[in-house]
Amino acid sequence: MADEEGGKSKKLIMIGGLVIGIAIILALAVGGTLYFLDRDSSEESEGSAIPGLEGSDIQLGTASYYSFEEAFVTPLISSDRRQRFMQLSLAVKGDNPQVTQAIETHMPRIKNDLNRLFTGQDYQTLQTPEGKMQLQISAAEVVQKVVEREGVQIDQVLITNFVLQ
């Protein structure tokens, strides 16, 4: 009976040692992974500058977006004499936060000018990719014309939702 108790205690000690050993190996693996991941991210942040542009004023990752809360819904001109509508959601991309402030300041004027632009569109033209691209460019010109009073420049107007009916 004493041999059985001695054998059980040896097995428990071996199992306990094995569990502790596995826990140590896992802790070292996690620690090593975190060390190398942190080291890679610090190297990327140091090397994020574009070669040859060390003295320029370009800053990466400074884009600012403004999304219009409500979609524009306007009637369209159609050659088939049916009543057609367009629903359009927009976002404006700029290179600094002043773009958002300028858009909010002049929001009524921007909405008015965009509604006037959208109402005069042709249904058949908007069904083509070229028509959609031209609409996007025209919308960017309208917004830029209004916000340039504040001395800011937009990059582009993005169409985030587009539905024709």
SEGUSE-206631 format. One line per 2 residues: their letters; for each residue x, y, z of N, C-alpha, C. Coordinates in Angstrom, 2 decimals, padded with zeros to 5 digits. Each point is the difference from the previous one (the first is absolute). Layout:
BEGIN
a	X Y Z X Y Z X Y Z  ...
//
This chain:
BEGIN
ma	000.81 -001.18 000.00 -000.81 001.18 000.00 000.86 001.25 000.00  001.14 -000.06 000.68 000.89 001.14 000.04 000.59 000.24 -001.37
de	000.24 -001.10 -000.75 000.54 000.16 -001.36 -001.01 000.69 -000.91  -001.29 -000.31 000.20 -001.03 000.63 -000.83 -000.05 001.50 000.26
eg	000.10 000.41 001.27 -000.04 001.43 000.33 001.25 000.69 -000.52  001.14 -000.65 000.05 001.24 000.58 -000.51 -000.05 000.15 -001.51
gk	-000.62 -000.94 -000.70 -000.13 000.06 -001.46 -000.96 001.10 -000.41  -001.08 000.17 000.77 -000.97 001.05 -000.31 000.63 001.38 000.20
sk	000.77 000.16 001.05 000.60 001.30 000.25 001.05 000.33 -001.06  000.74 -001.00 -000.47 000.97 000.24 -001.05 -000.70 000.42 -001.30
kl	-001.14 -000.65 -000.28 -000.76 000.36 -001.21 -000.54 001.43 000.10  -000.49 000.37 001.18 -000.51 001.35 000.20 001.11 001.04 -000.16
im	001.17 -000.31 000.51 001.13 000.92 -000.12 000.40 000.14 -001.47  000.01 -001.11 -000.73 000.35 000.04 -001.43 -001.04 000.79 -000.79
ig	-001.27 -000.21 000.26 -001.07 000.73 -000.69 000.08 001.48 000.33  000.22 000.31 001.29 000.14 001.40 000.41 001.18 000.67 -000.67
gl	001.13 -000.69 -000.05 001.19 000.53 -000.67 -000.23 000.20 -001.49  -000.71 -000.93 -000.62 -000.32 000.11 -001.42 -000.90 001.20 -000.27
vi	-001.02 000.22 000.82 -000.91 001.13 -000.15 000.76 001.31 000.18  000.85 000.08 001.02 000.79 001.21 000.22 000.95 000.23 -001.16
gi	000.62 -001.03 -000.52 000.90 000.12 -001.14 -000.72 000.52 -001.24  -001.18 -000.53 -000.27 -000.79 000.46 -001.16 -000.40 001.46 000.19
ai	-000.38 000.38 001.22 -000.38 001.39 000.27 001.18 000.94 -000.23  001.18 -000.40 000.39 001.20 000.82 -000.21 000.30 000.14 -001.48
il	-000.10 -001.09 -000.75 000.25 000.04 -001.44 -001.01 000.93 -000.69  -001.28 -000.11 000.36 -001.03 000.88 -000.58 000.26 001.46 000.34
al	000.39 000.28 001.24 000.28 001.38 000.40 001.18 000.56 -000.80  001.03 -000.80 -000.21 001.15 000.45 -000.80 -000.41 000.24 -001.45
av	-000.85 -000.86 -000.55 -000.44 000.16 -001.38 -000.81 001.28 -000.17  -000.92 000.26 000.92 -000.81 001.22 -000.07 000.87 001.23 000.19
gg	000.90 -000.05 000.95 000.91 001.13 000.23 000.88 000.28 -001.21  000.55 -001.04 -000.61 000.82 000.17 -001.19 -000.79 000.58 -001.17
tl	-001.22 -000.49 -000.17 -000.86 000.53 -001.07 -000.29 001.47 000.21  -000.36 000.38 001.20 -000.28 001.40 000.29 001.24 000.87 -000.17
yf	001.13 -000.50 000.37 001.24 000.74 -000.16 000.28 000.29 -001.46  -000.10 -001.03 -000.85 000.31 000.20 -001.41 -001.07 000.82 -000.70
ld	-001.25 -000.12 000.38 -001.05 000.83 -000.60 000.21 001.46 000.36  000.36 000.28 001.23 000.26 001.38 000.43 001.22 000.55 -000.72
rd	000.98 -000.82 -000.19 001.22 000.43 -000.68 -000.28 000.31 -001.47  -000.86 -000.80 -000.67 -000.35 000.24 -001.40 -000.80 001.28 -000.15
ss	-000.93 000.27 000.91 -000.81 001.21 -000.12 000.83 001.25 000.24  001.00 -000.06 000.90 000.84 001.17 000.21 000.90 000.24 -001.21
ee	000.44 -001.06 -000.68 000.80 000.17 -001.21 -000.84 000.60 -001.12  -001.28 -000.40 -000.10 -000.88 000.55 -001.03 -000.26 001.47 000.23
se	-000.19 000.40 001.25 -000.26 001.41 000.27 001.23 000.85 -000.28  001.18 -000.54 000.20 001.22 000.73 -000.32 000.19 000.09 -001.51
gs	-000.38 -001.02 -000.74 000.22 -000.05 -001.43 -001.19 000.44 -000.82  -000.97 000.70 000.60 -001.20 000.37 -000.74 000.20 001.20 -000.90
ai	001.09 000.70 000.15 000.26 001.15 -000.87 000.37 -000.50 -001.39  -000.44 000.72 -001.00 000.28 -000.37 -001.38 001.41 000.49 -000.34
pg	000.84 -000.86 -000.56 001.36 000.41 -000.33 -000.02 001.16 -000.99  000.86 000.97 000.22 000.09 001.14 -000.89 -000.91 001.15 000.37
le	-000.86 -000.17 001.01 -000.93 001.05 000.40 000.23 000.42 001.45  001.20 -000.11 000.48 000.28 000.28 001.39 -000.31 001.45 000.37
gs	000.24 000.96 -000.88 -000.18 001.40 000.32 -001.35 000.56 -000.44  -000.91 -000.82 -000.52 -001.27 000.52 -000.51 -001.03 000.13 001.11
di	-001.09 000.67 -000.31 -001.07 000.23 000.96 -001.08 -001.06 -000.07  000.21 -001.08 -000.73 -001.01 -001.03 -000.15 -000.09 -000.81 001.28
ql	-001.24 -000.17 000.48 -000.25 -000.84 001.17 -000.91 -001.12 -000.43  000.36 -001.21 000.34 -000.80 -001.15 -000.37 -001.10 -000.23 001.01
gt	-001.16 -000.42 -000.49 -001.09 -000.35 000.88 -000.74 001.17 000.60  -000.07 001.12 -000.70 -000.70 001.16 000.55 -001.33 000.26 -000.69
as	-000.56 -000.97 -000.69 -001.26 000.18 -000.72 -001.13 000.24 000.99  -000.92 000.86 -000.42 -001.18 000.31 000.80 -001.23 -000.23 -000.87
yy	-001.00 -000.68 000.55 -001.20 -000.31 -000.76 -001.21 000.66 000.66  -000.90 000.48 -000.85 -001.27 000.52 000.48 -001.10 -000.72 -000.77
sf	-000.89 -000.70 000.71 -001.12 -000.70 -000.63 -001.28 000.80 000.23  -000.73 000.22 -001.06 -001.29 000.68 000.12 -000.96 -000.93 000.73
ee	-000.72 000.56 000.97 -000.89 -000.82 000.83 -001.14 -000.60 -000.80  -000.60 000.80 -000.85 -001.16 -000.46 -000.76 000.38 -000.19 -001.46
af	-000.65 -000.96 -000.64 000.23 -000.23 -001.42 -000.75 001.06 -000.81  000.53 000.32 -001.16 -000.68 000.89 -000.92 -000.97 -000.82 -000.83
vt	-001.25 000.44 -000.08 -001.00 -000.66 -000.82 -000.54 001.05 -000.96  000.21 -000.23 -001.30 -000.40 001.00 -001.00 -000.67 -000.67 -001.18
pl	-000.90 000.72 -000.66 -000.58 -000.52 -001.25 001.01 000.14 -001.13  -000.15 -000.85 -001.01 000.92 000.01 -001.13 -000.75 000.25 -001.29
is	000.73 000.44 -001.01 -000.54 000.15 -001.34 000.09 -001.35 -000.69  -001.12 -000.43 -000.62 000.00 -001.30 -000.66 -000.67 000.13 -001.36
sd	000.59 -000.62 -001.03 -000.55 000.07 -001.35 -001.21 -000.91 -000.18  -000.26 -000.93 000.89 -001.13 -000.92 -000.14 -001.27 000.52 000.67
rr	000.03 001.25 000.41 -001.16 000.70 000.60 -000.49 -000.64 001.30  000.82 -000.79 000.64 -000.34 -000.55 001.31 000.66 000.85 001.06
qr	-000.64 000.07 001.16 000.58 000.75 001.11 001.13 -000.83 000.60  001.21 000.54 000.02 001.19 -000.70 000.52 000.57 000.78 001.17
fm	000.61 -000.75 000.92 000.61 000.62 001.18 001.40 -000.57 000.21  000.82 000.80 000.68 001.33 -000.43 000.38 000.18 000.25 001.49
ql	000.54 -000.99 000.70 000.39 000.15 001.40 001.51 -000.13 000.05  000.64 000.97 000.64 001.45 000.08 -000.04 000.52 000.40 001.37
sl	000.94 -000.76 000.54 000.68 000.36 001.25 001.43 000.37 -000.34  000.49 001.06 000.64 001.33 000.51 -000.32 000.87 000.12 001.23
av	001.31 -000.04 -000.23 001.00 000.32 001.02 001.07 000.85 -000.70  000.56 000.93 000.74 001.04 000.88 -000.54 001.31 -000.34 000.69
kg	001.05 -000.18 -000.81 001.33 -000.31 000.53 000.88 001.23 -000.16  000.63 000.38 001.09 000.93 001.12 -000.02 001.30 -000.41 000.65
dn	000.98 000.89 -000.05 001.29 -000.35 000.56 000.25 000.60 001.37  -001.00 000.72 000.56 000.16 000.52 001.36 -001.37 000.20 000.65
pq	-000.04 000.14 001.32 -001.28 000.14 000.72 -000.75 001.28 -000.33  000.66 001.01 -000.57 -000.69 001.24 -000.35 -001.03 -000.23 -001.09
vt	000.15 -001.07 -000.79 -000.97 -000.32 -001.04 -001.36 -000.28 000.64  -000.01 -000.79 001.06 -001.25 -000.33 000.68 -000.64 001.26 000.56
qa	000.78 000.85 000.60 -000.52 001.24 000.58 -000.57 000.90 -001.09  000.66 000.11 -001.14 -000.48 000.85 -001.08 -001.30 -000.56 -000.59
ie	-000.11 -001.32 -000.10 -001.23 -000.61 -000.53 -001.15 000.26 000.96  000.23 -000.17 001.30 -001.07 000.25 000.97 -000.42 001.46 000.00
th	000.93 000.91 -000.18 -000.31 001.43 -000.02 -000.88 000.34 -001.20  000.28 -000.58 -001.14 -000.72 000.35 -001.23 -000.98 -001.09 -000.44
mp	-000.47 -000.82 000.93 -000.86 -001.13 -000.34 -001.25 000.40 -000.79  -000.75 001.04 000.39 -001.20 000.32 -000.79 000.33 000.33 -001.46
ri	001.06 000.73 -000.23 000.38 000.36 -001.37 000.44 -001.24 -000.78  000.76 -000.88 000.64 000.46 -001.22 -000.66 -001.18 -000.88 -000.38
kn	-000.94 -000.20 000.93 -001.17 -000.82 -000.30 -000.82 000.60 -001.15  -000.17 001.31 000.01 -000.75 000.67 -001.06 000.66 -000.23 -001.36
dl	001.30 000.24 -000.07 000.70 -000.13 -001.27 000.03 -001.46 -000.49  000.17 -000.95 000.93 000.00 -001.42 -000.39 -001.38 -000.43 -000.46
nr	-001.06 000.45 000.68 -001.36 -000.34 -000.45 -000.26 000.54 -001.40  000.45 001.21 -000.29 -000.17 000.57 -001.33 000.77 -000.82 -001.04
lf	001.19 -000.44 000.35 000.79 -000.84 -000.91 -000.70 -001.32 -000.26  -000.46 -000.67 001.05 -000.59 -001.32 -000.13 -001.34 000.02 -000.73
tg	-000.79 001.03 000.18 -001.32 000.07 -000.63 000.11 000.08 -001.52  001.04 000.59 -000.52 000.14 000.15 -001.44 000.63 -001.18 -000.71
qd	000.19 -001.11 000.68 000.68 -001.15 -000.61 -000.95 -000.84 -000.86  000.58 -000.69 -000.96 -000.75 -000.87 -000.91 000.07 -001.45 000.49
yq	-001.15 -000.66 000.06 -000.09 -001.36 000.52 000.86 -000.98 -000.81  -000.09 000.06 -001.32 000.74 -000.94 -000.85 001.52 000.20 000.14
tl	000.44 001.23 000.17 001.43 000.27 000.16 000.52 -000.57 001.31  -000.79 000.12 001.06 000.44 -000.47 001.32 000.06 -001.52 000.10
qt	-000.57 -000.71 -000.95 000.07 -001.45 000.02 001.35 -000.53 -000.49  000.82 000.86 -000.56 001.32 -000.42 -000.49 001.07 000.34 001.04
pe	001.10 -000.75 000.02 001.10 000.33 000.92 000.57 001.39 -000.26  000.06 000.40 -001.26 000.52 001.33 -000.33 -000.90 001.09 000.54
gk	-001.32 -000.22 -000.06 -000.94 000.97 000.54 000.13 000.17 001.50  000.20 -001.11 000.69 000.20 000.06 001.46 001.30 000.72 000.34
mq	001.04 -000.27 -000.76 001.29 000.65 000.24 -000.11 001.50 -000.25  -000.69 000.39 -001.06 -000.17 001.42 -000.29 -000.81 000.68 001.11
lq	-001.01 -000.68 000.52 -000.79 000.53 001.11 000.87 000.21 001.23  000.87 -000.95 000.28 000.92 000.10 001.14 000.94 001.19 -000.17
is	000.53 000.18 -001.18 000.91 001.12 -000.27 -000.74 001.32 000.11  -001.22 000.06 -000.54 -000.79 001.24 000.08 -000.35 000.35 001.44
aa	-000.32 -001.01 000.80 -000.30 000.24 001.41 001.23 000.53 000.73  001.17 -000.52 -000.33 001.24 000.49 000.62 000.25 001.45 -000.39
ev	-000.27 000.35 -001.22 000.18 001.39 -000.44 -000.95 000.94 000.74  -001.25 -000.44 000.21 -000.98 000.82 000.71 000.44 000.23 001.44
vq	000.41 -001.05 000.68 000.41 000.13 001.40 001.27 000.84 000.10  000.95 -000.21 -000.90 001.25 000.76 000.03 -000.26 001.48 -000.20
kv	-000.92 000.32 -000.89 -000.32 001.40 -000.27 -000.51 000.71 001.25  -000.76 -000.71 000.82 -000.56 000.60 001.22 001.06 000.09 001.10
ve	000.77 -001.05 000.23 000.93 -000.01 001.14 001.30 000.75 -000.28  000.26 000.35 -001.24 001.24 000.74 -000.27 -000.04 001.39 000.60
re	-001.19 000.48 000.37 -000.12 001.28 000.70 000.69 -000.04 001.36  000.08 -001.20 000.57 000.65 -000.17 001.30 001.50 -000.29 -000.17
gv	000.46 -000.09 -001.23 001.41 -000.25 -000.25 000.40 -001.46 000.16  -000.95 -000.92 -000.14 000.32 -001.43 000.11 -000.21 -000.67 -001.35
qi	000.62 -001.14 -000.15 -000.05 -000.76 -001.24 -000.50 -001.40 000.30  -001.00 -000.48 -000.75 -000.45 -001.38 000.18 000.76 -000.89 -000.99
dq	000.10 -001.27 000.34 000.65 -000.95 -000.91 -001.01 -000.55 -001.00  -001.13 -000.48 000.52 -001.01 -000.57 -000.89 -001.31 -000.17 000.75
vl	-001.06 -000.21 -000.77 -001.30 -000.34 000.55 -000.22 -001.47 -000.31  -000.35 -000.76 001.01 -000.21 -001.44 -000.15 -001.49 -000.30 000.00
it	-000.45 -000.83 -000.91 -001.39 -000.44 -000.02 -000.06 -001.28 000.81  -000.68 000.07 001.15 -000.04 -001.16 000.90 -001.25 -000.84 -000.18
nf	-001.01 000.56 -000.66 -001.22 -000.75 -000.29 -000.62 000.62 -001.24  -000.45 -000.84 -000.93 -000.54 000.50 -001.26 -001.14 -000.90 -000.44
vl	-001.22 000.56 -000.07 -001.17 -000.77 -000.40 -000.77 000.79 -001.04  -000.32 -000.66 -001.11 -000.85 000.58 -001.03 -001.31 -000.77 -000.01
q	-001.11 000.73 -000.20 -001.29 -000.66 -000.07 -000.77 000.58 -001.15
//
